[in-house]
Amino acid sequence: MPTYGRLPVTFSRGEGAILYDTDNRPYLDGVSGIAVTNLGHQHPQVTAAVIEQAQKLVHTSNLFRIDLQESVAEQLRAMTGMENMFFCNSGAEANEAAIKLARRFGHQKGIETPHMIVLDGAFHGRTVGALSATGNQKIRQGFGPLLEGFLHVPPNDLSAIDALADSRTDIAAIMVEPIMGEGGIRPLQTDYLRGLHARCAKQDWLLIFDEVQTGNGRCGSAYVFEQLGVSPDVLLTAKGLGNGLPIGVCMAKGVAAEQLGPGDHGSTYGGNPLCCAAAQAVLRTLSEEPVMQRAEAIRHRLLSALNSHIQDPSLIAEVRGRGLMIGIQPTTATDQIVARGLDKGVLLNIAGGDTVRVLPPLVMSDEQAEELGATIAAVLNDIAQQDDCA
Ligand SMILES: Cc1ncc(COP(=O)(O)O)c(C=O)c1O
Protein backbone atom coordinates (compact mmCIF):
# COMPACT_ATOMS: atom_id res chain seq x y z
CA MET A 1 0.00 0.00 0.00
CA PRO A 2 1.38 3.44 -0.81
CA THR A 3 1.73 4.52 2.83
CA TYR A 4 5.14 6.14 2.25
CA GLY A 5 6.21 9.02 0.05
CA ARG A 6 9.44 7.32 -0.96
CA LEU A 7 12.49 9.10 -2.34
CA PRO A 8 13.83 7.88 -5.70
CA VAL A 9 16.90 6.11 -4.37
CA THR A 10 17.66 2.50 -3.39
CA PHE A 11 20.57 1.60 -1.17
CA SER A 12 22.42 -1.64 -1.59
CA ARG A 13 25.00 -1.43 1.18
CA GLY A 14 26.21 0.68 4.05
CA GLU A 15 29.35 1.19 6.07
CA GLY A 16 29.52 3.40 9.14
CA ALA A 17 27.96 6.76 8.27
CA ILE A 18 27.87 6.09 4.50
CA LEU A 19 25.18 4.43 2.41
CA TYR A 20 25.79 3.39 -1.22
CA ASP A 21 23.02 3.35 -3.79
CA THR A 22 22.60 0.73 -6.49
CA ASP A 23 24.93 2.76 -8.76
CA ASN A 24 27.52 2.77 -5.97
CA ARG A 25 27.07 6.50 -5.30
CA PRO A 26 27.89 7.30 -1.66
CA TYR A 27 25.54 9.31 0.60
CA LEU A 28 26.34 10.71 4.01
CA ASP A 29 23.72 9.36 6.39
CA GLY A 30 22.15 12.19 8.40
CA VAL A 31 19.07 10.21 9.45
CA SER A 32 20.31 6.79 10.70
CA GLY A 33 17.12 5.08 9.53
CA ILE A 34 15.28 7.64 11.70
CA ALA A 35 17.33 7.18 14.87
CA VAL A 36 17.82 3.42 14.42
CA THR A 37 21.37 2.74 13.21
CA ASN A 38 22.94 4.75 16.03
CA LEU A 39 26.14 2.67 15.70
CA GLY A 40 26.22 3.12 11.93
CA HIS A 41 25.77 0.56 9.19
CA GLN A 42 27.44 -2.81 9.52
CA HIS A 43 28.84 -2.15 12.96
CA PRO A 44 31.42 -4.96 13.33
CA GLN A 45 30.28 -6.17 16.77
CA VAL A 46 26.58 -6.11 15.90
CA THR A 47 27.13 -7.77 12.52
CA ALA A 48 29.27 -10.51 14.09
CA ALA A 49 26.72 -11.13 16.87
CA VAL A 50 23.84 -11.41 14.38
CA ILE A 51 25.74 -13.76 12.06
CA GLU A 52 26.85 -15.95 14.93
CA GLN A 53 23.35 -16.13 16.42
CA ALA A 54 21.68 -16.77 13.04
CA GLN A 55 23.90 -19.81 12.68
CA LYS A 56 22.82 -21.11 16.10
CA LEU A 57 19.17 -20.25 16.81
CA VAL A 58 16.81 -17.54 15.56
CA HIS A 59 13.52 -18.12 17.33
CA THR A 60 11.91 -20.29 19.97
CA SER A 61 8.92 -18.22 21.26
CA ASN A 62 8.30 -16.94 24.74
CA LEU A 63 6.97 -20.31 25.90
CA PHE A 64 10.56 -21.04 26.94
CA ARG A 65 13.33 -19.23 28.74
CA ILE A 66 15.51 -17.19 26.39
CA ASP A 67 18.93 -16.65 27.91
CA LEU A 68 19.82 -13.79 25.55
CA GLN A 69 16.60 -11.97 26.49
CA GLU A 70 17.47 -12.38 30.17
CA SER A 71 20.95 -11.10 29.53
CA VAL A 72 19.68 -7.99 27.64
CA ALA A 73 17.24 -7.40 30.52
CA GLU A 74 20.19 -7.58 32.91
CA GLN A 75 22.18 -5.07 30.83
CA LEU A 76 19.18 -2.71 30.68
CA ARG A 77 18.63 -3.08 34.43
CA ALA A 78 22.24 -2.10 35.12
CA MET A 79 22.07 0.86 32.72
CA THR A 80 18.67 2.28 33.72
CA GLY A 81 17.76 1.11 37.22
CA MET A 82 14.53 -0.34 35.81
CA GLU A 83 13.52 -3.71 37.26
CA ASN A 84 11.22 -5.67 34.94
CA MET A 85 11.08 -5.65 31.14
CA PHE A 86 8.53 -6.66 28.51
CA PHE A 87 10.12 -7.41 25.11
CA CYS A 88 8.37 -6.57 21.84
CA ASN A 89 9.33 -5.61 18.29
CA SER A 90 8.85 -1.87 17.84
CA GLY A 91 8.34 1.50 19.47
CA ALA A 92 4.57 1.44 18.99
CA GLU A 93 4.39 -1.93 20.74
CA ALA A 94 6.48 -0.65 23.64
CA ASN A 95 3.92 2.17 23.96
CA GLU A 96 1.03 -0.29 23.77
CA ALA A 97 2.55 -2.28 26.63
CA ALA A 98 2.88 0.91 28.68
CA ILE A 99 -0.74 1.87 28.01
CA LYS A 100 -1.94 -1.54 29.20
CA LEU A 101 0.37 -1.41 32.20
CA ALA A 102 -0.93 2.06 33.19
CA ARG A 103 -4.55 0.97 32.79
CA ARG A 104 -3.93 -2.10 34.93
CA PHE A 105 -2.29 0.13 37.56
CA GLY A 106 -5.37 2.38 37.51
CA HIS A 107 -7.77 -0.53 37.88
CA GLN A 108 -5.78 -1.89 40.80
CA LYS A 109 -6.17 1.49 42.50
CA GLY A 110 -9.93 1.22 42.02
CA ILE A 111 -10.26 3.58 39.05
CA GLU A 112 -12.98 2.25 36.73
CA THR A 113 -11.85 4.12 33.58
CA PRO A 114 -8.17 5.00 34.05
CA HIS A 115 -6.90 7.94 32.00
CA MET A 116 -3.44 8.91 30.81
CA ILE A 117 -2.23 12.48 30.33
CA VAL A 118 -0.36 12.96 27.03
CA LEU A 119 0.95 15.99 25.15
CA ASP A 120 -0.20 17.97 22.13
CA GLY A 121 2.33 17.41 19.35
CA ALA A 122 3.56 14.12 20.82
CA PHE A 123 4.21 11.02 18.72
CA HIS A 124 3.94 7.53 20.20
CA GLY A 125 3.35 5.33 17.15
CA ARG A 126 0.77 4.31 14.57
CA THR A 127 -1.07 1.41 16.20
CA VAL A 128 -4.50 2.41 17.46
CA GLY A 129 -3.55 2.68 21.15
CA ALA A 130 -0.32 4.54 20.44
CA LEU A 131 -2.13 6.71 17.89
CA SER A 132 -4.73 7.60 20.50
CA ALA A 133 -1.87 8.81 22.73
CA THR A 134 -0.33 10.73 19.83
CA GLY A 135 -1.08 14.45 19.76
CA ASN A 136 -0.63 15.14 16.04
CA GLN A 137 -4.01 15.74 14.41
CA LYS A 138 -2.72 15.12 10.89
CA ILE A 139 -1.62 11.60 11.81
CA ARG A 140 -4.81 10.83 13.77
CA GLN A 141 -7.21 12.20 11.22
CA GLY A 142 -9.42 9.67 9.45
CA PHE A 143 -8.79 6.79 11.85
CA GLY A 144 -11.49 7.33 14.42
CA PRO A 145 -12.91 6.13 16.62
CA LEU A 146 -9.65 6.23 18.54
CA LEU A 147 -9.37 4.91 22.10
CA GLU A 148 -10.87 6.79 25.00
CA GLY A 149 -8.85 7.47 28.08
CA PHE A 150 -6.28 10.04 26.90
CA LEU A 151 -6.20 13.62 28.13
CA HIS A 152 -4.23 15.82 25.72
CA VAL A 153 -2.59 18.91 27.22
CA PRO A 154 -0.11 21.52 25.89
CA PRO A 155 3.59 20.76 26.58
CA ASN A 156 5.58 22.70 29.18
CA ASP A 157 2.44 23.87 31.00
CA LEU A 158 2.30 22.58 34.56
CA SER A 159 -0.87 24.54 35.25
CA ALA A 160 -2.72 22.31 32.76
CA ILE A 161 -1.58 19.27 34.77
CA ASP A 162 -2.61 20.91 38.04
CA ALA A 163 -6.04 21.74 36.61
CA LEU A 164 -6.55 18.06 35.73
CA ALA A 165 -5.30 16.94 39.15
CA ASP A 166 -7.82 19.26 40.80
CA SER A 167 -10.76 18.28 38.62
CA ARG A 168 -10.40 14.51 38.05
CA THR A 169 -9.91 11.38 40.10
CA ASP A 170 -9.49 8.95 37.20
CA ILE A 171 -5.88 9.65 36.15
CA ALA A 172 -3.34 6.81 36.29
CA ALA A 173 -0.31 8.11 34.38
CA ILE A 174 1.45 10.79 32.37
CA MET A 175 3.35 9.77 29.25
CA VAL A 176 5.82 12.08 27.45
CA GLU A 177 8.80 12.05 25.11
CA PRO A 178 11.53 14.03 26.94
CA ILE A 179 12.47 15.44 23.52
CA MET A 180 9.57 15.40 21.08
CA GLY A 181 11.09 13.84 17.97
CA GLU A 182 8.49 13.61 15.22
CA GLY A 183 7.05 16.85 16.58
CA GLY A 184 10.19 18.71 15.42
CA ILE A 185 12.99 17.95 17.95
CA ARG A 186 11.34 20.00 20.70
CA PRO A 187 12.89 19.29 24.12
CA LEU A 188 10.56 19.52 27.09
CA GLN A 189 11.86 21.99 29.67
CA THR A 190 13.81 20.26 32.43
CA ASP A 191 11.79 22.11 35.10
CA TYR A 192 8.61 20.89 33.45
CA LEU A 193 9.83 17.26 33.54
CA ARG A 194 10.80 17.68 37.19
CA GLY A 195 7.38 19.19 37.84
CA LEU A 196 5.73 16.18 36.20
CA HIS A 197 7.80 13.87 38.39
CA ALA A 198 6.76 15.74 41.54
CA ARG A 199 3.07 15.68 40.58
CA CYS A 200 3.18 11.96 39.73
CA ALA A 201 4.75 11.25 43.13
CA LYS A 202 2.13 13.38 44.91
CA GLN A 203 -0.91 12.04 43.03
CA ASP A 204 0.28 8.42 42.84
CA TRP A 205 0.38 8.51 39.03
CA LEU A 206 2.96 6.68 36.92
CA LEU A 207 5.47 8.76 34.96
CA ILE A 208 6.20 7.15 31.59
CA PHE A 209 9.06 8.29 29.34
CA ASP A 210 8.88 7.32 25.69
CA GLU A 211 12.59 7.23 24.83
CA VAL A 212 12.08 5.31 21.60
CA GLN A 213 13.83 8.08 19.63
CA THR A 214 16.01 9.72 22.32
CA GLY A 215 17.52 6.49 23.64
CA ASN A 216 20.41 4.13 23.01
CA GLY A 217 23.17 6.71 23.00
CA ARG A 218 21.58 9.16 20.58
CA CYS A 219 21.60 12.10 23.00
CA GLY A 220 25.00 11.33 24.52
CA SER A 221 23.86 8.99 27.30
CA ALA A 222 22.20 5.58 27.19
CA TYR A 223 18.84 7.27 27.88
CA VAL A 224 18.26 10.99 28.09
CA PHE A 225 16.48 10.86 31.48
CA GLU A 226 19.91 10.40 33.07
CA GLN A 227 20.87 13.91 31.94
CA LEU A 228 17.66 15.45 33.23
CA GLY A 229 17.77 14.22 36.82
CA VAL A 230 14.25 12.75 36.48
CA SER A 231 13.78 8.99 36.67
CA PRO A 232 10.47 7.69 35.28
CA ASP A 233 8.49 4.69 36.55
CA VAL A 234 8.22 3.29 33.03
CA LEU A 235 10.82 3.67 30.27
CA LEU A 236 10.21 2.74 26.62
CA THR A 237 12.88 1.95 24.08
CA ALA A 238 13.12 0.50 20.55
CA LYS A 239 14.79 1.97 17.41
CA GLY A 240 18.53 2.11 18.23
CA LEU A 241 18.39 -0.87 20.60
CA GLY A 242 18.79 -3.39 17.78
CA ASN A 243 20.71 -1.07 15.41
CA GLY A 244 18.26 -2.20 12.70
CA LEU A 245 17.00 -5.49 14.09
CA PRO A 246 13.39 -5.05 15.30
CA ILE A 247 13.23 -4.94 19.08
CA GLY A 248 11.39 -2.80 21.62
CA VAL A 249 11.20 -2.91 25.40
CA CYS A 250 8.78 -1.58 27.99
CA MET A 251 10.80 -1.31 31.22
CA ALA A 252 9.36 -0.56 34.63
CA LYS A 253 10.41 -0.18 38.23
CA GLY A 254 8.69 -0.16 41.62
CA VAL A 255 4.94 -0.69 41.63
CA ALA A 256 4.85 -0.25 37.84
CA ALA A 257 7.07 -3.32 37.46
CA GLU A 258 4.49 -5.49 39.24
CA GLN A 259 1.46 -4.79 37.07
CA LEU A 260 1.69 -7.37 34.30
CA GLY A 261 1.81 -11.09 35.11
CA PRO A 262 1.51 -14.37 33.21
CA GLY A 263 -1.12 -14.19 30.46
CA ASP A 264 -1.55 -10.39 30.71
CA HIS A 265 0.42 -9.49 27.59
CA GLY A 266 2.50 -11.17 24.92
CA SER A 267 4.33 -11.08 21.62
CA THR A 268 5.24 -13.98 19.35
CA TYR A 269 8.58 -12.58 18.22
CA GLY A 270 9.29 -10.22 21.13
CA GLY A 271 12.81 -10.60 22.47
CA ASN A 272 13.77 -13.51 20.25
CA PRO A 273 17.37 -14.75 20.29
CA LEU A 274 18.37 -13.07 17.02
CA CYS A 275 17.15 -9.57 17.91
CA CYS A 276 18.48 -9.94 21.46
CA ALA A 277 21.92 -10.89 20.11
CA ALA A 278 21.92 -7.57 18.24
CA ALA A 279 20.68 -5.66 21.30
CA GLN A 280 23.28 -7.30 23.52
CA ALA A 281 26.04 -6.21 21.12
CA VAL A 282 24.59 -2.67 20.95
CA LEU A 283 24.38 -2.29 24.74
CA ARG A 284 27.84 -3.78 25.22
CA THR A 285 29.28 -1.35 22.67
CA LEU A 286 27.49 1.61 24.26
CA SER A 287 28.70 0.74 27.75
CA GLU A 288 32.22 -0.50 27.01
CA GLU A 289 33.43 1.74 24.19
CA PRO A 290 33.81 5.54 24.10
CA VAL A 291 31.03 5.94 21.57
CA MET A 292 28.26 7.91 23.34
CA GLN A 293 30.85 10.52 24.25
CA ARG A 294 31.14 11.25 20.54
CA ALA A 295 27.61 12.68 20.39
CA GLU A 296 28.49 16.17 21.66
CA ALA A 297 31.72 16.37 19.63
CA ILE A 298 29.96 15.43 16.39
CA ARG A 299 27.13 17.86 17.15
CA HIS A 300 29.63 20.64 17.76
CA ARG A 301 31.55 19.98 14.50
CA LEU A 302 28.35 19.77 12.49
CA LEU A 303 26.84 22.96 13.89
CA SER A 304 30.13 24.89 13.63
CA ALA A 305 30.35 23.97 9.94
CA LEU A 306 26.69 24.90 9.47
CA ASN A 307 27.26 28.30 11.06
CA SER A 308 30.43 29.04 9.16
CA HIS A 309 28.97 28.10 5.76
CA ILE A 310 25.57 29.71 6.08
CA GLN A 311 25.58 32.91 4.04
CA ASP A 312 23.06 34.70 6.22
CA PRO A 313 22.58 33.71 9.88
CA SER A 314 18.96 34.81 9.67
CA LEU A 315 18.29 31.73 7.49
CA ILE A 316 18.28 29.72 10.72
CA ALA A 317 15.58 30.56 13.25
CA GLU A 318 16.60 28.04 15.90
CA VAL A 319 18.72 24.96 16.60
CA ARG A 320 17.30 22.52 19.17
CA GLY A 321 17.92 19.11 20.72
CA ARG A 322 20.71 17.27 22.51
CA GLY A 323 23.65 15.24 21.25
CA LEU A 324 22.85 13.72 17.87
CA MET A 325 19.18 14.58 17.98
CA ILE A 326 19.49 17.87 16.14
CA GLY A 327 16.61 20.06 15.00
CA ILE A 328 17.48 22.97 12.70
CA GLN A 329 14.53 25.25 12.11
CA PRO A 330 15.18 27.35 9.01
CA THR A 331 13.35 30.53 8.08
CA THR A 332 13.10 29.22 4.50
CA ALA A 333 10.41 26.78 3.34
CA THR A 334 11.32 23.16 4.10
CA ASP A 335 9.64 21.37 1.18
CA GLN A 336 12.75 21.18 -1.07
CA ILE A 337 15.36 20.48 1.59
CA VAL A 338 15.34 16.67 1.54
CA ALA A 339 15.48 16.42 -2.29
CA ARG A 340 18.24 19.03 -2.52
CA GLY A 341 20.20 17.23 0.20
CA LEU A 342 19.86 13.99 -1.76
CA ASP A 343 21.18 15.73 -4.90
CA LYS A 344 24.22 16.80 -2.90
CA GLY A 345 24.70 13.30 -1.45
CA VAL A 346 23.37 13.76 2.09
CA LEU A 347 20.31 12.20 3.70
CA LEU A 348 18.10 14.56 5.70
CA ASN A 349 14.59 14.49 7.07
CA ILE A 350 11.91 17.02 8.00
CA ALA A 351 10.04 16.73 11.32
CA GLY A 352 7.16 18.77 12.65
CA GLY A 353 6.73 20.35 9.19
CA ASP A 354 9.19 23.17 9.82
CA THR A 355 12.37 21.58 11.14
CA VAL A 356 15.31 19.79 9.50
CA ARG A 357 15.81 16.68 11.60
CA VAL A 358 19.43 15.57 11.64
CA LEU A 359 20.16 12.24 13.34
CA PRO A 360 23.69 11.17 12.40
CA PRO A 361 25.20 7.94 13.72
CA LEU A 362 27.54 8.05 16.73
CA VAL A 363 30.32 6.62 14.53
CA MET A 364 30.41 9.65 12.22
CA SER A 365 33.93 11.13 11.88
CA ASP A 366 34.69 14.80 12.55
CA GLU A 367 35.27 15.34 8.82
CA GLN A 368 31.94 13.73 7.92
CA ALA A 369 30.18 15.87 10.55
CA GLU A 370 31.72 19.01 9.03
CA GLU A 371 30.71 17.90 5.56
CA LEU A 372 27.14 17.28 6.71
CA GLY A 373 26.90 20.70 8.39
CA ALA A 374 28.41 22.47 5.36
CA THR A 375 26.04 20.66 2.99
CA ILE A 376 22.97 21.60 5.04
CA ALA A 377 24.18 25.22 4.88
CA ALA A 378 24.65 24.92 1.10
CA VAL A 379 21.10 23.57 0.71
CA LEU A 380 19.65 26.46 2.74
CA ASN A 381 21.82 28.99 0.86
CA ASP A 382 20.59 27.63 -2.49
CA ILE A 383 16.95 27.82 -1.44
CA ALA A 384 17.35 31.38 -0.15
CA GLN A 385 19.07 32.44 -3.40
CA GLN A 386 16.34 30.86 -5.46
CA ASP A 387 13.70 32.69 -3.36
CA ASP A 388 15.59 35.98 -3.89
CA CYS A 389 15.61 35.46 -7.67
CA ALA A 390 11.91 34.56 -7.76
C1 LIG B 1 9.01 8.72 20.39
C2 LIG B 1 8.51 7.61 19.52
N1 LIG B 1 7.68 6.69 20.02
C3 LIG B 1 7.22 5.68 19.27
C4 LIG B 1 7.57 5.55 17.94
C5 LIG B 1 7.04 4.40 17.12
O1 LIG B 1 8.05 3.50 16.88
P1 LIG B 1 7.87 2.36 15.74
O2 LIG B 1 7.87 3.06 14.42
O3 LIG B 1 9.05 1.46 15.96
O4 LIG B 1 6.58 1.67 16.03
C6 LIG B 1 8.46 6.48 17.39
C7 LIG B 1 8.85 6.39 15.95
O5 LIG B 1 9.27 7.31 15.33
C8 LIG B 1 8.94 7.55 18.18
O6 LIG B 1 9.76 8.47 17.69
Ligand as a Chemical Component Dictionary entry (heavy atoms), coordinates in Angstrom:
data_LIG
# 
_chem_comp.id                   LIG 
_chem_comp.type                 NON-POLYMER 
_chem_comp.pdbx_formal_charge   0 
_chem_comp.three_letter_code    LIG 
# 
loop_
_chem_comp_atom.comp_id 
_chem_comp_atom.atom_id 
_chem_comp_atom.alt_atom_id 
_chem_comp_atom.type_symbol 
_chem_comp_atom.charge 
_chem_comp_atom.model_Cartn_x 
_chem_comp_atom.model_Cartn_y 
_chem_comp_atom.model_Cartn_z 
_chem_comp_atom.pdbx_ordinal 
LIG C1 C1 C 0 9.011 8.716 20.390 1  
LIG C2 C2 C 0 8.511 7.606 19.520 2  
LIG N1 N1 N 0 7.679 6.695 20.015 3  
LIG C3 C3 C 0 7.218 5.683 19.267 4  
LIG C4 C4 C 0 7.574 5.550 17.942 5  
LIG C5 C5 C 0 7.043 4.402 17.122 6  
LIG O1 O1 O 0 8.048 3.497 16.878 7  
LIG P1 P1 P 0 7.872 2.364 15.740 8  
LIG O2 O2 O 0 7.866 3.056 14.424 9  
LIG O3 O3 O 0 9.051 1.462 15.963 10 
LIG O4 O4 O 0 6.580 1.674 16.028 11 
LIG C6 C6 C 0 8.456 6.480 17.386 12 
LIG C7 C7 C 0 8.849 6.385 15.950 13 
LIG O5 O5 O 0 9.269 7.313 15.331 14 
LIG C8 C8 C 0 8.936 7.546 18.180 15 
LIG O6 O6 O 0 9.761 8.467 17.689 16 
# 
loop_
_chem_comp_bond.comp_id 
_chem_comp_bond.atom_id_1 
_chem_comp_bond.atom_id_2 
_chem_comp_bond.value_order 
_chem_comp_bond.pdbx_ordinal 
LIG C1 C2 SING 1  
LIG C2 N1 SING 2  
LIG C2 C8 DOUB 3  
LIG N1 C3 DOUB 4  
LIG C3 C4 SING 5  
LIG C4 C5 SING 6  
LIG C4 C6 DOUB 7  
LIG C5 O1 SING 8  
LIG O1 P1 SING 9  
LIG P1 O2 DOUB 10 
LIG P1 O3 SING 11 
LIG P1 O4 SING 12 
LIG C6 C7 SING 13 
LIG C6 C8 SING 14 
LIG C7 O5 DOUB 15 
LIG C8 O6 SING 16 
# 
